[in-house]
Amino acid sequence: MNTSLDFRAVDLPDSTKDLRQEVRDFVAHIQPQINALPDSNFDADSSKWFSQQLGAKGWIGMTWPKVYGGGGRSFLERFVVTEELVAAGLPVGFHWIADRQSGPVLLRYGSEEQKQQILPQIIKGEACFCIGMSEPDSGSDLAAARCSAKRTDQGWLINGTKLWTTGAHHADYMIALVRTEAGGDDRHAGFSQFLIDLKTPGVEIRSIPNLAGKHTFNEVVFTDFYCPDSGLLGEQGNGWEQVMSELAFERSGPERILSAYRVLVELLRELNGEVDDRQAEVIGKLSAHIIALRRMSISVALMLEEGKNPALEASVVKDLGTNFEKMMPEMLRLVAPINTSERFQETLKSAILHAPSFTLRGGTREILRGVIARGLGLR
């Protein structure tokens, strides 16, 4: 059992500077072509066209092997691209989940057939994924999931419901955690993961409007849904280990720090260098938090680069980062000038309405703190 955290005081190497400038030049070129304000909620807006532009640049599947069309680049280089795209508030939702976690899970546990079929689609920005984890009455307690798959002569019959499924309404595939056998005394046993084609009959997708009135969440209902044997991802019964590996990718990136970053950018635009003492204090405090959390997130990227499983460290980054970004819009609201532009007001409004979800997605703070406590041997 881990008894300490492996964070290191690291920063990005100088070799990533040219890549960062290349991404910034790309952002400056493409942003005027996107008819929307920059959005703090990094995965809310989805544009297949934009994802295809990134795919053409080689910025999806950057760390994946070249044999599948990937870039064979480092996790630190991927961090740079991710950081710039999120900070700019671009519509990354179409490819986001596939690039961040579904692709890496397929690389680690998928069959050669699954890899050859799916990974090139993701890399080109042509395949959209969603995550089938949460369920009704279970929240972030994944061990309470009841969606089941029963073996038949033709494959697997899946029945059950997945809830709060981001992007399912435009997704092509879902990687779902389902129960394939009774767990007994071990609540984490008996789970498997399936690669599900959402265009297959037997799936109903129901919209759940969020607080901002946007359609990002969904309820996905499986009724006698047939999944062939080729849809089993990894080994039967190994689902819990696989999903924990997947969550390490989900919880550690710069998006867990920068969801409300656009509000700070727009406030600085409003102030235009005229900052009073109270504003300077708040901006300085927030900037210090961002710098510290960013260093921690880079440290996790380095651990991934070294082939380690930073599940504990990723949980710490996610817990600290999402609590920080939830607090950020309110702190900035309190020091904003009385008369501000519509651009600032819309950015602030978006962040405030999305903020309640920041500490929920990817695991609630209660679940994360349990993971952290167990990882540190505190319980």
Sequence and secondary structure as in RCSB ss.txt:
>XXXX:A:sequence
MNTSLDFRAVDLPDSTKDLRQEVRDFVAHIQPQINALPDSNFDADSSKWFSQQLGAKGWIGMTWPKVYGGGGRSF
LERFVVTEELVAAGLPVGFHWIADRQSGPVLLRYGSEEQKQQILPQIIKGEACFCIGMSEPDSGSDLAAARCSAK
RTDQGWLINGTKLWTTGAHHADYMIALVRTEAGGDDRHAGFSQFLIDLKTPGVEIRSIPNLAGKHTFNEVVFTDF
YCPDSGLLGEQGNGWEQVMSELAFERSGPERILSAYRVLVELLRELNGEVDDRQAEVIGKLSAHIIALRRMSISV
ALMLEEGKNPALEASVVKDLGTNFEKMMPEMLRLVAPINTSERFQETLKSAILHAPSFTLRGGTREILRGVIARG
LGLR
>XXXX:A:secstr
   S         GGGHHHHHHHHHHHHHHGGGS S   SSTTT B HHHHHHHHHHT SSTTS GGGT     H
HHHHHHHHHHHHHT  BHHHHHIIIIIHHHHHHH  HHHHHHHHHHHHTT   EEEE   TTTTT GGG   EEE
EETTEEEEEEEE S TTGGG SEEEEEEE S  TT TTSSEEEEEEETTSTTEEEEEEE TTS EEEEEEEEEEE
EE GGGEESSTT HHHHHHHHHHHHHSSGGGT TTHHHHHHHHHHHTT   HHHHHHHHHHHHHHHHHHHHHHHH
HHHHHTT   HHHHHHHHHHHHHHHHHHHHHHHHHS SS  HHHHHHHHHHHHHHHHHTTTTS HHHHHHHHHHH
TT  
